[in-house]
Amino acid sequence: MSDGFQPVYQTMEAELHDQPASTRRRFIAGTAAAVAGAGVMGALPTRALAADNDVQTVLNVAASAEVLATIVNTVGWRRGLGGDDVTQRNIAAAAQEELRHYDVLAGLGGVPASTKIWIPRAVFESRSNFLETLVVGDQIFVNAYLIGVACFAAKAPAKLAPVPAEFMGAEAVHRALALQSLGRLGNDRIFMRVEFTDILEAVNQLKAAGFGFGEKGDRPGRFFDFERVRGRTPTVEGVNTPDITPIDC
């Protein structure tokens, strides 16, 4: 196992710790580990650690992640990978929410690395692969947005400081619902987990998982065009709070 792949394997092992060893090995060997968190292959450098995380980089990483997440959830929903009606509806809602996240981030100045995304084939090969990918990917999302909380608190206008927490809360819900649909404990965290403190580590993990932003990843798959997919993203009755709520301190 190369050092470059170590972070994503560690994340996957942590998320699947309560599963049999055979399940962990099958998933690690056969599917991409992350859906969102971020990816800026050409627009941003990849580093193991960064001295700081600036607001623009956080916005760009988050916008790239939401492009990826919109595609994965929309395609998974259209292919019926949720299985049961409740899970299908939750996936449809997640797709709608990820797309709205992207639009808000773009409005704040976030620029995605690419809207042409390479998705590993394994992500959509089975219901379990798809849901496990959401679990691991949403953990990376949670971690990335927690970095955003600290960064915005230190460097953004005060009223915007809580904004990444609004995104993080939604991603934590998505992770919990995917876990529940897998028959596992959804609310398994007392506090949200932080596994890395450099926003660009999310880039490392997605690259290691085989995703590509404007270029092919290193695993079998295909390109999806965000602009085409977003036109097929569902709208779910009951989804609300479509806008962020800046808070002045």
MONORCOR-V24087 format. One record per run of one state. SS is the DSSP state (alpha for helix, beta for strand, coil for the rest). FROM is the first residue (numbers start at 1). LEN is the number of residues. Records with the same first field share a line. If there is no record, write none. Layout:
SS->FROM-LEN ; FROM-LEN
This chain:
coil->1-2 ; 16-5 ; 31-24 ; 79-6 ; 108-8 ; 125-2 ; 156-2 ; 161-2 ; 182-19 ; 209-3 ; 214-7 ; 233-17
alpha->3-13 ; 21-10 ; 55-24 ; 85-23 ; 121-4 ; 127-29 ; 158-3 ; 163-19 ; 201-8 ; 226-7
beta->116-5 ; 212-2 ; 221-5
